[in-house]
Amino acid sequence: MKYMLLIYGREDRNLSEAEVGAEMQAYFALNTELATRGALVAGEALMPVSTATTVRVRGGEALVTDGPFAETHEVLGGYYVVDAPDLDAAIAIAKKIPGALDGSVEVRPLVVFG
């Protein structure tokens, strides 16, 4: 089964260059582990929320606005799509994501059509 692990955190964290480097090394190590196990389907970091564009269509009219849909303290910063045998295995992977240390990781199964 495939799961999406949505990584939420604060963009206003004041990390030193060393802290950023250590966090990136932790992400690279997790990527390597998941790829070696054959569990990594996809994963990417997202640009800051200030680069977001929101599209809404109401009554056949499109409204395009700069920025996210809602103002929040924690924003979606990246994601993984993993192949895991069950929810417990997906949660075990989510616990290893560095962003879970000071943010949160939402674990959601993907719908399989057909």
C-alpha angles and dihedrals in degrees: 000000000000123000132189114221108201113200116211126186146138118282092203096069111135103218124170120237089256092052091050090049092050092048092050091050088053090052092047090050091050091048090053092047093049093045091049090051091048090240099114112096098160142330138173142165118238129229115252117293089248087074093056124115121199122209123197126176116202124170090350092304122114120220114195117190134176116247136024127318093250137015110245138158094233118050134188105266103170147328147220128211108205137181109229131163094233146347093276091057091048090050090050089056092046090055089060095055108108091221090066089069094074103004134031140266120216113208116206130169116233119238113242112213120204 
